[in-house]
Amino acid sequence: MRSIPALVVMVALLTPALRSQTTASVLGLKPEQVPTDCKTIDGNFPVDMQTAILWDKTDLYKDLIPLPTAKNAQSFACHGDKGTVYSFQFADEAKRKTAAAFIKPLLWGEPGPTAEHPELVLEAGDVLTVVSFRKAPKALLAALRAPAKPAT
């Protein structure tokens, strides 16, 4: 009889983690969406320290932004350049907008991308995506901006 309460506690503890992993798996590009001139690679390649800290230690900013409900990183090699696309999903669009208002100046130190901080920030619905490349490949940007197609 002791195993039933233990099972209930285990399910209660694991359900949020499983939900987060499932949600995170839908962030980013599916293999068939990756442009032909790019290939998926292992590792993270943030252009600068601000992006690395945002990814690695998102909870540092919990007093300033809503924490994401899920996040995902995908790295690509395109035309000899390596970079990473960091996706952050928030509880809703309003929370994503609040986070974006803080994240953009954090990454750039300016009103927009600069040569020193060239990351692009894409926003759609409840997802904020940081494209961390020295020069973001046009085909990759087009794939990231394309509307998601429902799974078949």
N, C-alpha and C positions, 0 to 999 in steps of 0.2 A: 504493500500500500504506500510505502514511502516514495516509490518511484513516480507516482502520479503527481504529487506536489513538486517534485524536482523537475519533472517534464514541463509542467506549467511555468515554472520560473525560467527554465531554459528557453522555452518558446518566447516568453515575454521579453527576455534579454536579447535574443537573436533576431526577432522580427524587425526592429528598426535597422539593424545592420544589413540584413538581407534586402530590405526595401531600398536602402541606399545603394547597394551594389547593383541591384536591378536597374534602378534609375540611372546610375552612372553609366551602365553599359549602353544606354541609348544615346548618350551624349557623344558628340564627335562624328567622324565619318565612318561609314561602313566600308568594307574593302572595295566594293564595286563603285563607290563614290570617289575614291582616291584618284586624282588625275594621273594619266599615263606617264607624265614626265616627273612624277613624284613616287617615292616608295616609302612605305612605313618602316621605321627603324626603332630599335630599342634605345632607351635612355631619355633624359631630359636635357634640352638645350636652350635654357632661357638666355635671352640676349643680355640681360643685366640683372644685378642683384635684387632690385625691387620686385621683379617678376618672380625670381627664385623664392624670395621670402613670402610673397603673396601665396605662392603655391604650397610651399613646405610648411608654413606657419600661419595659415589663414586665421586661426583662432587668436592670433596677436591683435587682430583688428576688431574683435567681437564687441568692443564698446563703441565702435564707430560705424560698423556696417552689420547688417543681418548676416549670420553665417549661412553658407550655402547648404542646401539639403543633399547635394551630390556634387561631385567634381570628377573630371576625367582629363587625362593628358595623353596626347598622341604626338609622336615625333615623326618628322618626315625629312627625307633628303630629296631636294629638288634642285636640279641644275648645279649640283656640287655644293649647295648650301644646306646646312642642317638647321632645323628649328623645331619648336614645339608649339602645339595648339593646346591651350589650357581652357577647359570649359567649366564654368561654375553655374549650377542650377540653384535658383532661389525658390522660396515657397510660393512666390507670385511675382507678377510683373512690377508691382510697386516696390517690393523689396529689392528686385534687381536694379531698378532705377536708383534707389537709395545707395546701393553698393557702388554702382557705376559712378555716381557723383563723387565718391571718395577715391575709387580705384584709378580713374583716369589721371587726376593730378598726382597721385602717388607714383604711378608708373612714369609719367612724362616730366613732371616738375614744371610743366608749361600747359597752356590750353589745349595742345594737341601733340601728336608725335613729332619728334625731332630727330636729327641725324644721330645724336647720342642715345636717344630712347625711341627707337622706331616701332615699337610694338603697336599693333592695331587692336582696337577694342570693338568687337561686333556685339550688337545687342538684338535679341529677338525673343519676345515673350518673356519667360522667366529665366532665360539663359544669357549669361555674359561670357563671351569668348575672347581670350587674349591670344593674338597671333604673334608669337615671338620669333621673328626672323629679322635679320639685318635688312633684307628687302623681301617682303612677302611675295611669293610667287602668285601671279595673276590667276593661273588655273586653280590653284589651291583656294584662293579667296573666292573665286566663282563657285567652287564646290561647297565651301562653307556657307555661302550666302544663299545657295539654292534651297528652295523649300524641301523639307523632309518628305520623303515618299513613304506612305504607309507600308508596313511589312506585308508580304504576300503569304 
